[in-house]
Amino acid sequence: MARAFVLLSVVLVCLLVNQGTASENQRLFNNAVIRVQHLHQLAAKMINDF
């Protein structure tokens, strides 16, 4: 799961660097990271509850 998070982060950074302004890219990247962290926490909770 950690590898997927790192890979997603790298892909998002590459895509965002090629588009738009730095501040907009940072905002989008931050939103993506927050969503991935939330999904990771939900998955961990579901596994613990299972």
C-alpha beads as a LAMMPS data file, in Angstrom:
LAMMPS data file: protein, C-alpha beads

50 atoms
49 bonds

1 atom types
1 bond types

-500.0 500.0 xlo xhi
-500.0 500.0 ylo yhi
-500.0 500.0 zlo zhi

Masses

1 110.0

Atoms # bond

1 1 1 0.000 0.000 0.000
2 1 1 2.868 2.353 0.784
3 1 1 4.392 1.679 -2.633
4 1 1 1.109 2.563 -4.303
5 1 1 0.974 5.819 -2.332
6 1 1 4.521 6.737 -3.368
7 1 1 3.865 5.825 -6.987
8 1 1 0.647 7.836 -7.047
9 1 1 2.429 10.795 -5.490
10 1 1 5.200 10.703 -8.085
11 1 1 2.730 10.415 -10.956
12 1 1 0.653 13.298 -9.634
13 1 1 3.715 15.486 -9.204
14 1 1 4.840 14.754 -12.760
15 1 1 1.418 15.569 -14.157
16 1 1 0.985 18.712 -12.100
17 1 1 4.438 20.087 -12.901
18 1 1 3.563 19.984 -16.588
19 1 1 0.302 21.937 -16.144
20 1 1 -0.865 25.201 -14.615
21 1 1 0.725 27.401 -11.987
22 1 1 2.747 26.185 -9.033
23 1 1 0.176 27.254 -6.441
24 1 1 -2.669 25.513 -8.271
25 1 1 -0.523 22.407 -8.669
26 1 1 0.311 22.426 -4.976
27 1 1 -3.361 22.738 -4.047
28 1 1 -4.338 19.842 -6.288
29 1 1 -1.471 17.715 -5.028
30 1 1 -2.380 18.440 -1.406
31 1 1 -5.999 17.445 -2.083
32 1 1 -4.867 14.209 -3.726
33 1 1 -2.564 13.361 -0.819
34 1 1 -5.319 14.038 1.718
35 1 1 -7.725 11.791 -0.188
36 1 1 -5.184 8.982 -0.493
37 1 1 -4.367 9.210 3.213
38 1 1 -8.076 9.064 4.043
39 1 1 -8.577 6.008 1.833
40 1 1 -5.542 4.366 3.418
41 1 1 -6.979 4.976 6.899
42 1 1 -10.362 3.579 5.850
43 1 1 -8.729 0.476 4.391
44 1 1 -6.689 -0.062 7.562
45 1 1 -9.820 0.313 9.706
46 1 1 -11.751 -2.126 7.523
47 1 1 -8.952 -4.696 7.791
48 1 1 -8.833 -4.299 11.575
49 1 1 -12.619 -4.670 11.820
50 1 1 -12.591 -7.721 9.572

Bonds

1 1 1 2
2 1 2 3
3 1 3 4
4 1 4 5
5 1 5 6
6 1 6 7
7 1 7 8
8 1 8 9
9 1 9 10
10 1 10 11
11 1 11 12
12 1 12 13
13 1 13 14
14 1 14 15
15 1 15 16
16 1 16 17
17 1 17 18
18 1 18 19
19 1 19 20
20 1 20 21
21 1 21 22
22 1 22 23
23 1 23 24
24 1 24 25
25 1 25 26
26 1 26 27
27 1 27 28
28 1 28 29
29 1 29 30
30 1 30 31
31 1 31 32
32 1 32 33
33 1 33 34
34 1 34 35
35 1 35 36
36 1 36 37
37 1 37 38
38 1 38 39
39 1 39 40
40 1 40 41
41 1 41 42
42 1 42 43
43 1 43 44
44 1 44 45
45 1 45 46
46 1 46 47
47 1 47 48
48 1 48 49
49 1 49 50
